[in-house]
Amino acid sequence: LSDGIGLASGYNADITSDFFEIMLKCKKLDKEKELDDFLGSFGRNKYLKPLYVGIAKIDKPKAMAIFAKHKAGYHPISVAAIEKL
């Protein structure tokens, strides 16, 4: 899935998150680096939970590795919520 217009690296977190959610629902990880960067830049559950669930449905070890990489930068409530997933 190629967005062709830069949605994966945009500055509007809501639109970028929506783009990644759609990409993951299509079982695609084409923008893996951009998704990893996004998950490292934002710590809100609003963005994190659906994206980690989507990644885990495709590749659970990858989701766990990305989470471990960015966990220290997340709010403790976000960490606890994602660990429950």
N, CA, C and O atoms as a Maestro MAE file, in Angstrom:
{
 s_m_m2io_version
 :::
 2.0.0
}

f_m_ct {
 s_m_title
 :::
 protein
 m_atom[340] {
  # First column is atom index #
  i_m_mmod_type
  r_m_x_coord
  r_m_y_coord
  r_m_z_coord
  i_m_residue_number
  s_m_chain_name
  s_m_pdb_residue_name
  s_m_pdb_atom_name
  i_m_atomic_number
  :::
  1 25 0.856 -1.179 0.000 1 A "LEU " " N  " 7
  2 3 0.000 0.000 0.000 1 A "LEU " " CA " 6
  3 2 0.886 1.220 0.000 1 A "LEU " " C  " 6
  4 15 1.631 1.449 0.953 1 A "LEU " " O  " 8
  5 25 0.816 1.992 -1.036 2 A "SER " " N  " 7
  6 3 1.601 3.210 -1.127 2 A "SER " " CA " 6
  7 2 0.656 4.385 -1.118 2 A "SER " " C  " 6
  8 15 -0.279 4.439 -1.917 2 A "SER " " O  " 8
  9 25 0.889 5.331 -0.222 3 A "ASP " " N  " 7
  10 3 -0.016 6.459 -0.139 3 A "ASP " " CA " 6
  11 2 0.215 7.458 -1.262 3 A "ASP " " C  " 6
  12 15 -0.719 8.151 -1.666 3 A "ASP " " O  " 8
  13 25 1.424 7.548 -1.770 4 A "GLY " " N  " 7
  14 3 1.708 8.401 -2.909 4 A "GLY " " CA " 6
  15 2 1.700 9.892 -2.614 4 A "GLY " " C  " 6
  16 15 2.182 10.678 -3.429 4 A "GLY " " O  " 8
  17 25 1.166 10.299 -1.473 5 A "ILE " " N  " 7
  18 3 1.103 11.730 -1.177 5 A "ILE " " CA " 6
  19 2 1.662 12.069 0.196 5 A "ILE " " C  " 6
  20 15 1.449 13.177 0.689 5 A "ILE " " O  " 8
  21 25 2.363 11.151 0.815 6 A "GLY " " N  " 7
  22 3 3.038 11.444 2.066 6 A "GLY " " CA " 6
  23 2 2.215 11.303 3.323 6 A "GLY " " C  " 6
  24 15 2.601 11.845 4.359 6 A "GLY " " O  " 8
  25 25 1.095 10.597 3.281 7 A "LEU " " N  " 7
  26 3 0.278 10.442 4.483 7 A "LEU " " CA " 6
  27 2 1.020 9.721 5.592 7 A "LEU " " C  " 6
  28 15 0.793 9.988 6.773 7 A "LEU " " O  " 8
  29 25 1.894 8.820 5.222 8 A "ALA " " N  " 7
  30 3 2.619 8.036 6.222 8 A "ALA " " CA " 6
  31 2 3.635 8.872 6.975 8 A "ALA " " C  " 6
  32 15 4.093 8.472 8.045 8 A "ALA " " O  " 8
  33 25 3.991 10.014 6.441 9 A "SER " " N  " 7
  34 3 4.986 10.850 7.109 9 A "SER " " CA " 6
  35 2 4.462 12.263 7.315 9 A "SER " " C  " 6
  36 15 5.240 13.215 7.372 9 A "SER " " O  " 8
  37 25 3.156 12.399 7.425 10 A "GLY " " N  " 7
  38 3 2.537 13.711 7.574 10 A "GLY " " CA " 6
  39 2 2.676 14.291 8.959 10 A "GLY " " C  " 6
  40 15 3.220 13.664 9.868 10 A "GLY " " O  " 8
  41 25 2.173 15.498 9.102 11 A "TYR " " N  " 7
  42 3 2.283 16.207 10.365 11 A "TYR " " CA " 6
  43 2 0.983 16.198 11.151 11 A "TYR " " C  " 6
  44 15 0.968 16.661 12.292 11 A "TYR " " O  " 8
  45 25 -0.098 15.696 10.595 12 A "ASN " " N  " 7
  46 3 -1.356 15.585 11.307 12 A "ASN " " CA " 6
  47 2 -1.442 14.174 11.871 12 A "ASN " " C  " 6
  48 15 -1.645 13.212 11.130 12 A "ASN " " O  " 8
  49 25 -1.289 14.057 13.173 13 A "ALA " " N  " 7
  50 3 -1.216 12.739 13.810 13 A "ALA " " CA " 6
  51 2 -2.496 11.934 13.613 13 A "ALA " " C  " 6
  52 15 -2.433 10.715 13.457 13 A "ALA " " O  " 8
  53 25 -3.654 12.589 13.616 14 A "ASP " " N  " 7
  54 3 -4.908 11.869 13.427 14 A "ASP " " CA " 6
  55 2 -4.991 11.240 12.036 14 A "ASP " " C  " 6
  56 15 -5.382 10.082 11.893 14 A "ASP " " O  " 8
  57 25 -4.628 11.999 11.033 15 A "ILE " " N  " 7
  58 3 -4.674 11.492 9.655 15 A "ILE " " CA " 6
  59 2 -3.624 10.407 9.455 15 A "ILE " " C  " 6
  60 15 -3.895 9.379 8.836 15 A "ILE " " O  " 8
  61 25 -2.428 10.640 9.982 16 A "THR " " N  " 7
  62 3 -1.363 9.646 9.847 16 A "THR " " CA " 6
  63 2 -1.737 8.346 10.551 16 A "THR " " C  " 6
  64 15 -1.516 7.260 10.016 16 A "THR " " O  " 8
  65 25 -2.302 8.456 11.746 17 A "SER " " N  " 7
  66 3 -2.736 7.266 12.477 17 A "SER " " CA " 6
  67 2 -3.819 6.520 11.704 17 A "SER " " C  " 6
  68 15 -3.787 5.293 11.608 17 A "SER " " O  " 8
  69 25 -4.775 7.264 11.155 18 A "ASP " " N  " 7
  70 3 -5.836 6.635 10.354 18 A "ASP " " CA " 6
  71 2 -5.251 5.909 9.151 18 A "ASP " " C  " 6
  72 15 -5.678 4.803 8.820 18 A "ASP " " O  " 8
  73 25 -4.272 6.532 8.498 19 A "PHE " " N  " 7
  74 3 -3.619 5.901 7.353 19 A "PHE " " CA " 6
  75 2 -2.990 4.569 7.765 19 A "PHE " " C  " 6
  76 15 -3.164 3.556 7.088 19 A "PHE " " O  " 8
  77 25 -2.253 4.579 8.888 20 A "PHE " " N  " 7
  78 3 -1.612 3.350 9.342 20 A "PHE " " CA " 6
  79 2 -2.636 2.289 9.743 20 A "PHE " " C  " 6
  80 15 -2.418 1.104 9.496 20 A "PHE " " O  " 8
  81 25 -3.741 2.692 10.353 21 A "GLU " " N  " 7
  82 3 -4.786 1.733 10.716 21 A "GLU " " CA " 6
  83 2 -5.357 1.062 9.474 21 A "GLU " " C  " 6
  84 15 -5.569 -0.151 9.464 21 A "GLU " " O  " 8
  85 25 -5.606 1.840 8.434 22 A "ILE " " N  " 7
  86 3 -6.118 1.268 7.179 22 A "ILE " " CA " 6
  87 2 -5.083 0.331 6.576 22 A "ILE " " C  " 6
  88 15 -5.417 -0.762 6.119 22 A "ILE " " O  " 8
  89 25 -3.829 0.760 6.574 23 A "MET " " N  " 7
  90 3 -2.756 -0.069 6.030 23 A "MET " " CA " 6
  91 2 -2.698 -1.410 6.763 23 A "MET " " C  " 6
  92 15 -2.553 -2.458 6.134 23 A "MET " " O  " 8
  93 25 -2.811 -1.376 8.088 24 A "LEU " " N  " 7
  94 3 -2.725 -2.608 8.871 24 A "LEU " " CA " 6
  95 2 -3.960 -3.482 8.685 24 A "LEU " " C  " 6
  96 15 -3.853 -4.708 8.711 24 A "LEU " " O  " 8
  97 25 -5.123 -2.877 8.498 25 A "LYS " " N  " 7
  98 3 -6.330 -3.661 8.234 25 A "LYS " " CA " 6
  99 2 -6.222 -4.394 6.905 25 A "LYS " " C  " 6
  100 15 -6.837 -5.442 6.706 25 A "LYS " " O  " 8
  101 25 -5.425 -3.823 5.993 26 A "CYS " " N  " 7
  102 3 -5.166 -4.478 4.701 26 A "CYS " " CA " 6
  103 2 -4.008 -5.477 4.806 26 A "CYS " " C  " 6
  104 15 -3.563 -6.043 3.808 26 A "CYS " " O  " 8
  105 25 -3.530 -5.678 6.051 27 A "LYS " " N  " 7
  106 3 -2.436 -6.613 6.331 27 A "LYS " " CA " 6
  107 2 -1.155 -6.241 5.591 27 A "LYS " " C  " 6
  108 15 -0.449 -7.099 5.061 27 A "LYS " " O  " 8
  109 25 -0.874 -4.944 5.569 28 A "LYS " " N  " 7
  110 3 0.323 -4.441 4.899 28 A "LYS " " CA " 6
  111 2 1.253 -3.810 5.917 28 A "LYS " " C  " 6
  112 15 0.804 -3.157 6.858 28 A "LYS " " O  " 8
  113 25 2.532 -4.003 5.731 29 A "LEU " " N  " 7
  114 3 3.547 -3.332 6.535 29 A "LEU " " CA " 6
  115 2 4.552 -2.643 5.613 29 A "LEU " " C  " 6
  116 15 5.751 -2.623 5.889 29 A "LEU " " O  " 8
  117 25 4.046 -2.081 4.517 30 A "ASP " " N  " 7
  118 3 4.912 -1.443 3.532 30 A "ASP " " CA " 6
  119 2 5.652 -0.232 4.082 30 A "ASP " " C  " 6
  120 15 6.782 0.045 3.681 30 A "ASP " " O  " 8
  121 25 5.029 0.477 4.983 31 A "LYS " " N  " 7
  122 3 5.610 1.696 5.558 31 A "LYS " " CA " 6
  123 2 6.092 1.417 6.981 31 A "LYS " " C  " 6
  124 15 5.816 2.183 7.905 31 A "LYS " " O  " 8
  125 25 6.804 0.326 7.139 32 A "GLU " " N  " 7
  126 3 7.218 -0.127 8.467 32 A "GLU " " CA " 6
  127 2 8.104 0.902 9.178 32 A "GLU " " C  " 6
  128 15 7.916 1.149 10.369 32 A "GLU " " O  " 8
  129 25 9.046 1.494 8.484 33 A "LYS " " N  " 7
  130 3 9.923 2.483 9.109 33 A "LYS " " CA " 6
  131 2 9.122 3.693 9.562 33 A "LYS " " C  " 6
  132 15 9.319 4.187 10.672 33 A "LYS " " O  " 8
  133 25 8.219 4.175 8.713 34 A "GLU " " N  " 7
  134 3 7.399 5.334 9.065 34 A "GLU " " CA " 6
  135 2 6.482 5.014 10.247 34 A "GLU " " C  " 6
  136 15 6.282 5.849 11.130 34 A "GLU " " O  " 8
  137 25 5.929 3.802 10.255 35 A "LEU " " N  " 7
  138 3 5.075 3.383 11.358 35 A "LEU " " CA " 6
  139 2 5.883 3.313 12.657 35 A "LEU " " C  " 6
  140 15 5.416 3.762 13.703 35 A "LEU " " O  " 8
  141 25 7.068 2.762 12.594 36 A "ASP " " N  " 7
  142 3 7.948 2.691 13.757 36 A "ASP " " CA " 6
  143 2 8.266 4.103 14.255 36 A "ASP " " C  " 6
  144 15 8.216 4.364 15.457 36 A "ASP " " O  " 8
  145 25 8.591 5.003 13.340 37 A "ASP " " N  " 7
  146 3 8.882 6.394 13.715 37 A "ASP " " CA " 6
  147 2 7.672 7.045 14.375 37 A "ASP " " C  " 6
  148 15 7.810 7.757 15.370 37 A "ASP " " O  " 8
  149 25 6.494 6.803 13.825 38 A "PHE " " N  " 7
  150 3 5.266 7.373 14.379 38 A "PHE " " CA " 6
  151 2 5.039 6.856 15.796 38 A "PHE " " C  " 6
  152 15 4.726 7.633 16.698 38 A "PHE " " O  " 8
  153 25 5.195 5.566 15.992 39 A "LEU " " N  " 7
  154 3 4.995 4.974 17.319 39 A "LEU " " CA " 6
  155 2 6.029 5.471 18.327 39 A "LEU " " C  " 6
  156 15 5.772 5.471 19.531 39 A "LEU " " O  " 8
  157 25 7.171 5.884 17.852 40 A "GLY " " N  " 7
  158 3 8.184 6.445 18.728 40 A "GLY " " CA " 6
  159 2 7.984 7.918 19.010 40 A "GLY " " C  " 6
  160 15 8.602 8.467 19.922 40 A "GLY " " O  " 8
  161 25 7.125 8.565 18.236 41 A "SER " " N  " 7
  162 3 6.905 10.005 18.377 41 A "SER " " CA " 6
  163 2 5.673 10.359 19.189 41 A "SER " " C  " 6
  164 15 5.597 11.451 19.751 41 A "SER " " O  " 8
  165 25 4.717 9.458 19.259 42 A "PHE " " N  " 7
  166 3 3.460 9.745 19.935 42 A "PHE " " CA " 6
  167 2 3.213 8.710 21.020 42 A "PHE " " C  " 6
  168 15 3.482 7.524 20.828 42 A "PHE " " O  " 8
  169 25 2.702 9.161 22.158 43 A "GLY " " N  " 7
  170 3 2.484 8.242 23.263 43 A "GLY " " CA " 6
  171 2 1.041 8.144 23.711 43 A "GLY " " C  " 6
  172 15 0.759 7.590 24.773 43 A "GLY " " O  " 8
  173 25 0.125 8.672 22.917 44 A "ARG " " N  " 7
  174 3 -1.279 8.639 23.305 44 A "ARG " " CA " 6
  175 2 -1.899 7.292 22.972 44 A "ARG " " C  " 6
  176 15 -1.693 6.744 21.889 44 A "ARG " " O  " 8
  177 25 -2.669 6.766 23.931 45 A "ASN " " N  " 7
  178 3 -3.375 5.505 23.709 45 A "ASN " " CA " 6
  179 2 -4.250 5.555 22.468 45 A "ASN " " C  " 6
  180 15 -4.413 4.553 21.772 45 A "ASN " " O  " 8
  181 25 -4.804 6.714 22.197 46 A "LYS " " N  " 7
  182 3 -5.665 6.911 21.033 46 A "LYS " " CA " 6
  183 2 -4.971 6.428 19.753 46 A "LYS " " C  " 6
  184 15 -5.614 5.877 18.860 46 A "LYS " " O  " 8
  185 25 -3.671 6.639 19.677 47 A "TYR " " N  " 7
  186 3 -2.900 6.223 18.506 47 A "TYR " " CA " 6
  187 2 -2.255 4.859 18.706 47 A "TYR " " C  " 6
  188 15 -2.228 4.038 17.789 47 A "TYR " " O  " 8
  189 25 -1.743 4.622 19.890 48 A "LEU " " N  " 7
  190 3 -0.934 3.428 20.122 48 A "LEU " " CA " 6
  191 2 -1.721 2.122 20.079 48 A "LEU " " C  " 6
  192 15 -1.348 1.193 19.363 48 A "LEU " " O  " 8
  193 25 -2.798 2.050 20.836 49 A "LYS " " N  " 7
  194 3 -3.520 0.781 20.970 49 A "LYS " " CA " 6
  195 2 -3.966 0.199 19.627 49 A "LYS " " C  " 6
  196 15 -3.665 -0.961 19.347 49 A "LYS " " O  " 8
  197 25 -4.672 0.964 18.786 50 A "PRO " " N  " 7
  198 3 -5.105 0.339 17.524 50 A "PRO " " CA " 6
  199 2 -3.943 -0.064 16.618 50 A "PRO " " C  " 6
  200 15 -4.030 -1.052 15.889 50 A "PRO " " O  " 8
  201 25 -2.865 0.702 16.669 51 A "LEU " " N  " 7
  202 3 -1.729 0.367 15.809 51 A "LEU " " CA " 6
  203 2 -1.000 -0.880 16.303 51 A "LEU " " C  " 6
  204 15 -0.622 -1.734 15.501 51 A "LEU " " O  " 8
  205 25 -0.803 -0.990 17.601 52 A "TYR " " N  " 7
  206 3 -0.157 -2.201 18.118 52 A "TYR " " CA " 6
  207 2 -1.035 -3.435 17.907 52 A "TYR " " C  " 6
  208 15 -0.525 -4.514 17.608 52 A "TYR " " O  " 8
  209 25 -2.338 -3.283 18.059 53 A "VAL " " N  " 7
  210 3 -3.242 -4.413 17.790 53 A "VAL " " CA " 6
  211 2 -3.114 -4.826 16.321 53 A "VAL " " C  " 6
  212 15 -3.026 -6.014 16.011 53 A "VAL " " O  " 8
  213 25 -3.105 -3.845 15.426 54 A "GLY " " N  " 7
  214 3 -2.974 -4.138 13.995 54 A "GLY " " CA " 6
  215 2 -1.666 -4.812 13.649 54 A "GLY " " C  " 6
  216 15 -1.643 -5.767 12.872 54 A "GLY " " O  " 8
  217 25 -0.584 -4.327 14.213 55 A "ILE " " N  " 7
  218 3 0.715 -4.944 13.948 55 A "ILE " " CA " 6
  219 2 0.734 -6.364 14.497 55 A "ILE " " C  " 6
  220 15 1.223 -7.279 13.833 55 A "ILE " " O  " 8
  221 25 0.209 -6.556 15.698 56 A "ALA " " N  " 7
  222 3 0.215 -7.884 16.326 56 A "ALA " " CA " 6
  223 2 -0.572 -8.905 15.514 56 A "ALA " " C  " 6
  224 15 -0.222 -10.085 15.498 56 A "ALA " " O  " 8
  225 25 -1.628 -8.466 14.844 57 A "LYS " " N  " 7
  226 3 -2.414 -9.382 14.007 57 A "LYS " " CA " 6
  227 2 -1.610 -9.866 12.808 57 A "LYS " " C  " 6
  228 15 -1.846 -10.959 12.292 57 A "LYS " " O  " 8
  229 25 -0.665 -9.051 12.370 58 A "ILE " " N  " 7
  230 3 0.166 -9.407 11.218 58 A "ILE " " CA " 6
  231 2 1.428 -10.138 11.678 58 A "ILE " " C  " 6
  232 15 1.805 -11.162 11.108 58 A "ILE " " O  " 8
  233 25 2.073 -9.605 12.709 59 A "ASP " " N  " 7
  234 3 3.364 -10.139 13.161 59 A "ASP " " CA " 6
  235 2 3.554 -9.784 14.642 59 A "ASP " " C  " 6
  236 15 4.098 -8.729 14.970 59 A "ASP " " O  " 8
  237 25 3.107 -10.666 15.519 60 A "LYS " " N  " 7
  238 3 3.145 -10.382 16.958 60 A "LYS " " CA " 6
  239 2 4.564 -10.138 17.481 60 A "LYS " " C  " 6
  240 15 4.759 -9.199 18.253 60 A "LYS " " O  " 8
  241 25 5.555 -10.932 17.099 61 A "PRO " " N  " 7
  242 3 6.915 -10.649 17.584 61 A "PRO " " CA " 6
  243 2 7.409 -9.253 17.170 61 A "PRO " " C  " 6
  244 15 8.119 -8.593 17.929 61 A "PRO " " O  " 8
  245 25 7.033 -8.814 15.975 62 A "LYS " " N  " 7
  246 3 7.423 -7.480 15.526 62 A "LYS " " CA " 6
  247 2 6.758 -6.416 16.389 62 A "LYS " " C  " 6
  248 15 7.398 -5.434 16.765 62 A "LYS " " O  " 8
  249 25 5.471 -6.603 16.709 63 A "ALA " " N  " 7
  250 3 4.759 -5.654 17.571 63 A "ALA " " CA " 6
  251 2 5.428 -5.575 18.938 63 A "ALA " " C  " 6
  252 15 5.594 -4.489 19.493 63 A "ALA " " O  " 8
  253 25 5.806 -6.720 19.473 64 A "MET " " N  " 7
  254 3 6.453 -6.753 20.786 64 A "MET " " CA " 6
  255 2 7.828 -6.072 20.734 64 A "MET " " C  " 6
  256 15 8.218 -5.388 21.681 64 A "MET " " O  " 8
  257 25 8.548 -6.257 19.646 65 A "ALA " " N  " 7
  258 3 9.872 -5.644 19.510 65 A "ALA " " CA " 6
  259 2 9.754 -4.118 19.382 65 A "ALA " " C  " 6
  260 15 10.530 -3.381 19.991 65 A "ALA " " O  " 8
  261 25 8.800 -3.657 18.601 66 A "ILE " " N  " 7
  262 3 8.604 -2.208 18.454 66 A "ILE " " CA " 6
  263 2 8.191 -1.604 19.787 66 A "ILE " " C  " 6
  264 15 8.682 -0.542 20.172 66 A "ILE " " O  " 8
  265 25 7.283 -2.283 20.497 67 A "PHE " " N  " 7
  266 3 6.837 -1.788 21.799 67 A "PHE " " CA " 6
  267 2 8.000 -1.719 22.779 67 A "PHE " " C  " 6
  268 15 8.150 -0.727 23.493 67 A "PHE " " O  " 8
  269 25 8.817 -2.753 22.819 68 A "ALA " " N  " 7
  270 3 9.971 -2.769 23.731 68 A "ALA " " CA " 6
  271 2 10.927 -1.611 23.414 68 A "ALA " " C  " 6
  272 15 11.510 -1.010 24.316 68 A "ALA " " O  " 8
  273 25 11.072 -1.317 22.143 69 A "LYS " " N  " 7
  274 3 11.969 -0.242 21.708 69 A "LYS " " CA " 6
  275 2 11.485 1.127 22.186 69 A "LYS " " C  " 6
  276 15 12.296 1.972 22.564 69 A "LYS " " O  " 8
  277 25 10.155 1.353 22.170 70 A "HIS " " N  " 7
  278 3 9.603 2.676 22.464 70 A "HIS " " CA " 6
  279 2 8.962 2.800 23.847 70 A "HIS " " C  " 6
  280 15 8.563 3.894 24.248 70 A "HIS " " O  " 8
  281 25 8.862 1.707 24.564 71 A "LYS " " N  " 7
  282 3 8.158 1.653 25.848 71 A "LYS " " CA " 6
  283 2 8.608 2.739 26.831 71 A "LYS " " C  " 6
  284 15 7.776 3.339 27.512 71 A "LYS " " O  " 8
  285 25 9.892 2.991 26.907 72 A "ALA " " N  " 7
  286 3 10.419 3.959 27.877 72 A "ALA " " CA " 6
  287 2 9.894 5.369 27.649 72 A "ALA " " C  " 6
  288 15 9.859 6.171 28.583 72 A "ALA " " O  " 8
  289 25 9.489 5.684 26.435 73 A "GLY " " N  " 7
  290 3 8.995 7.020 26.117 73 A "GLY " " CA " 6
  291 2 7.496 7.188 26.292 73 A "GLY " " C  " 6
  292 15 6.976 8.291 26.118 73 A "GLY " " O  " 8
  293 25 6.796 6.120 26.630 74 A "TYR " " N  " 7
  294 3 5.342 6.171 26.777 74 A "TYR " " CA " 6
  295 2 4.945 6.466 28.216 74 A "TYR " " C  " 6
  296 15 5.685 6.174 29.155 74 A "TYR " " O  " 8
  297 25 3.784 7.042 28.364 75 A "HIS " " N  " 7
  298 3 3.208 7.283 29.685 75 A "HIS " " CA " 6
  299 2 2.926 5.926 30.332 75 A "HIS " " C  " 6
  300 15 2.553 4.982 29.634 75 A "HIS " " O  " 8
  301 25 3.097 5.810 31.655 76 A "PRO " " N  " 7
  302 3 2.866 4.525 32.334 76 A "PRO " " CA " 6
  303 2 1.460 3.944 32.099 76 A "PRO " " C  " 6
  304 15 1.300 2.725 32.044 76 A "PRO " " O  " 8
  305 25 0.461 4.793 31.962 77 A "ILE " " N  " 7
  306 3 -0.892 4.298 31.684 77 A "ILE " " CA " 6
  307 2 -0.949 3.662 30.300 77 A "ILE " " C  " 6
  308 15 -1.585 2.624 30.114 77 A "ILE " " O  " 8
  309 25 -0.284 4.285 29.330 78 A "SER " " N  " 7
  310 3 -0.229 3.712 27.980 78 A "SER " " CA " 6
  311 2 0.513 2.383 27.990 78 A "SER " " C  " 6
  312 15 0.087 1.425 27.344 78 A "SER " " O  " 8
  313 25 1.616 2.323 28.719 79 A "VAL " " N  " 7
  314 3 2.391 1.084 28.811 79 A "VAL " " CA " 6
  315 2 1.539 -0.031 29.386 79 A "VAL " " C  " 6
  316 15 1.510 -1.139 28.851 79 A "VAL " " O  " 8
  317 25 0.841 0.263 30.482 80 A "ALA " " N  " 7
  318 3 -0.001 -0.762 31.114 80 A "ALA " " CA " 6
  319 2 -1.117 -1.230 30.182 80 A "ALA " " C  " 6
  320 15 -1.415 -2.423 30.117 80 A "ALA " " O  " 8
  321 25 -1.732 -0.296 29.464 81 A "ALA " " N  " 7
  322 3 -2.818 -0.650 28.552 81 A "ALA " " CA " 6
  323 2 -2.325 -1.526 27.405 81 A "ALA " " C  " 6
  324 15 -3.002 -2.479 27.017 81 A "ALA " " O  " 8
  325 25 -1.165 -1.212 26.867 82 A "ILE " " N  " 7
  326 3 -0.631 -1.983 25.738 82 A "ILE " " CA " 6
  327 2 -0.129 -3.339 26.211 82 A "ILE " " C  " 6
  328 15 -0.274 -4.331 25.496 82 A "ILE " " O  " 8
  329 25 0.450 -3.398 27.386 83 A "GLU " " N  " 7
  330 3 0.914 -4.686 27.908 83 A "GLU " " CA " 6
  331 2 -0.248 -5.647 28.125 83 A "GLU " " C  " 6
  332 15 -0.065 -6.860 28.024 83 A "GLU " " O  " 8
  333 25 -1.436 -5.133 28.420 84 A "LYS " " N  " 7
  334 3 -2.614 -5.989 28.579 84 A "LYS " " CA " 6
  335 2 -3.053 -6.618 27.267 84 A "LYS " " C  " 6
  336 15 -3.685 -7.674 27.246 84 A "LYS " " O  " 8
  337 25 -2.707 -5.948 26.170 85 A "LEU " " N  " 7
  338 3 -3.102 -6.467 24.865 85 A "LEU " " CA " 6
  339 2 -2.344 -7.750 24.575 85 A "LEU " " C  " 6
  340 15 -2.532 -8.353 23.518 85 A "LEU " " O  " 8
  :::
 }
 m_bond[339] {
  # First column is bond index #
  i_m_from
  i_m_to
  i_m_order
  :::
  1 1 2 1
  2 2 3 1
  3 3 4 2
  4 3 5 1
  5 5 6 1
  6 6 7 1
  7 7 8 2
  8 7 9 1
  9 9 10 1
  10 10 11 1
  11 11 12 2
  12 11 13 1
  13 13 14 1
  14 14 15 1
  15 15 16 2
  16 15 17 1
  17 17 18 1
  18 18 19 1
  19 19 20 2
  20 19 21 1
  21 21 22 1
  22 22 23 1
  23 23 24 2
  24 23 25 1
  25 25 26 1
  26 26 27 1
  27 27 28 2
  28 27 29 1
  29 29 30 1
  30 30 31 1
  31 31 32 2
  32 31 33 1
  33 33 34 1
  34 34 35 1
  35 35 36 2
  36 35 37 1
  37 37 38 1
  38 38 39 1
  39 39 40 2
  40 39 41 1
  41 41 42 1
  42 42 43 1
  43 43 44 2
  44 43 45 1
  45 45 46 1
  46 46 47 1
  47 47 48 2
  48 47 49 1
  49 49 50 1
  50 50 51 1
  51 51 52 2
  52 51 53 1
  53 53 54 1
  54 54 55 1
  55 55 56 2
  56 55 57 1
  57 57 58 1
  58 58 59 1
  59 59 60 2
  60 59 61 1
  61 61 62 1
  62 62 63 1
  63 63 64 2
  64 63 65 1
  65 65 66 1
  66 66 67 1
  67 67 68 2
  68 67 69 1
  69 69 70 1
  70 70 71 1
  71 71 72 2
  72 71 73 1
  73 73 74 1
  74 74 75 1
  75 75 76 2
  76 75 77 1
  77 77 78 1
  78 78 79 1
  79 79 80 2
  80 79 81 1
  81 81 82 1
  82 82 83 1
  83 83 84 2
  84 83 85 1
  85 85 86 1
  86 86 87 1
  87 87 88 2
  88 87 89 1
  89 89 90 1
  90 90 91 1
  91 91 92 2
  92 91 93 1
  93 93 94 1
  94 94 95 1
  95 95 96 2
  96 95 97 1
  97 97 98 1
  98 98 99 1
  99 99 100 2
  100 99 101 1
  101 101 102 1
  102 102 103 1
  103 103 104 2
  104 103 105 1
  105 105 106 1
  106 106 107 1
  107 107 108 2
  108 107 109 1
  109 109 110 1
  110 110 111 1
  111 111 112 2
  112 111 113 1
  113 113 114 1
  114 114 115 1
  115 115 116 2
  116 115 117 1
  117 117 118 1
  118 118 119 1
  119 119 120 2
  120 119 121 1
  121 121 122 1
  122 122 123 1
  123 123 124 2
  124 123 125 1
  125 125 126 1
  126 126 127 1
  127 127 128 2
  128 127 129 1
  129 129 130 1
  130 130 131 1
  131 131 132 2
  132 131 133 1
  133 133 134 1
  134 134 135 1
  135 135 136 2
  136 135 137 1
  137 137 138 1
  138 138 139 1
  139 139 140 2
  140 139 141 1
  141 141 142 1
  142 142 143 1
  143 143 144 2
  144 143 145 1
  145 145 146 1
  146 146 147 1
  147 147 148 2
  148 147 149 1
  149 149 150 1
  150 150 151 1
  151 151 152 2
  152 151 153 1
  153 153 154 1
  154 154 155 1
  155 155 156 2
  156 155 157 1
  157 157 158 1
  158 158 159 1
  159 159 160 2
  160 159 161 1
  161 161 162 1
  162 162 163 1
  163 163 164 2
  164 163 165 1
  165 165 166 1
  166 166 167 1
  167 167 168 2
  168 167 169 1
  169 169 170 1
  170 170 171 1
  171 171 172 2
  172 171 173 1
  173 173 174 1
  174 174 175 1
  175 175 176 2
  176 175 177 1
  177 177 178 1
  178 178 179 1
  179 179 180 2
  180 179 181 1
  181 181 182 1
  182 182 183 1
  183 183 184 2
  184 183 185 1
  185 185 186 1
  186 186 187 1
  187 187 188 2
  188 187 189 1
  189 189 190 1
  190 190 191 1
  191 191 192 2
  192 191 193 1
  193 193 194 1
  194 194 195 1
  195 195 196 2
  196 195 197 1
  197 197 198 1
  198 198 199 1
  199 199 200 2
  200 199 201 1
  201 201 202 1
  202 202 203 1
  203 203 204 2
  204 203 205 1
  205 205 206 1
  206 206 207 1
  207 207 208 2
  208 207 209 1
  209 209 210 1
  210 210 211 1
  211 211 212 2
  212 211 213 1
  213 213 214 1
  214 214 215 1
  215 215 216 2
  216 215 217 1
  217 217 218 1
  218 218 219 1
  219 219 220 2
  220 219 221 1
  221 221 222 1
  222 222 223 1
  223 223 224 2
  224 223 225 1
  225 225 226 1
  226 226 227 1
  227 227 228 2
  228 227 229 1
  229 229 230 1
  230 230 231 1
  231 231 232 2
  232 231 233 1
  233 233 234 1
  234 234 235 1
  235 235 236 2
  236 235 237 1
  237 237 238 1
  238 238 239 1
  239 239 240 2
  240 239 241 1
  241 241 242 1
  242 242 243 1
  243 243 244 2
  244 243 245 1
  245 245 246 1
  246 246 247 1
  247 247 248 2
  248 247 249 1
  249 249 250 1
  250 250 251 1
  251 251 252 2
  252 251 253 1
  253 253 254 1
  254 254 255 1
  255 255 256 2
  256 255 257 1
  257 257 258 1
  258 258 259 1
  259 259 260 2
  260 259 261 1
  261 261 262 1
  262 262 263 1
  263 263 264 2
  264 263 265 1
  265 265 266 1
  266 266 267 1
  267 267 268 2
  268 267 269 1
  269 269 270 1
  270 270 271 1
  271 271 272 2
  272 271 273 1
  273 273 274 1
  274 274 275 1
  275 275 276 2
  276 275 277 1
  277 277 278 1
  278 278 279 1
  279 279 280 2
  280 279 281 1
  281 281 282 1
  282 282 283 1
  283 283 284 2
  284 283 285 1
  285 285 286 1
  286 286 287 1
  287 287 288 2
  288 287 289 1
  289 289 290 1
  290 290 291 1
  291 291 292 2
  292 291 293 1
  293 293 294 1
  294 294 295 1
  295 295 296 2
  296 295 297 1
  297 297 298 1
  298 298 299 1
  299 299 300 2
  300 299 301 1
  301 301 302 1
  302 302 303 1
  303 303 304 2
  304 303 305 1
  305 305 306 1
  306 306 307 1
  307 307 308 2
  308 307 309 1
  309 309 310 1
  310 310 311 1
  311 311 312 2
  312 311 313 1
  313 313 314 1
  314 314 315 1
  315 315 316 2
  316 315 317 1
  317 317 318 1
  318 318 319 1
  319 319 320 2
  320 319 321 1
  321 321 322 1
  322 322 323 1
  323 323 324 2
  324 323 325 1
  325 325 326 1
  326 326 327 1
  327 327 328 2
  328 327 329 1
  329 329 330 1
  330 330 331 1
  331 331 332 2
  332 331 333 1
  333 333 334 1
  334 334 335 1
  335 335 336 2
  336 335 337 1
  337 337 338 1
  338 338 339 1
  339 339 340 2
  :::
 }
}
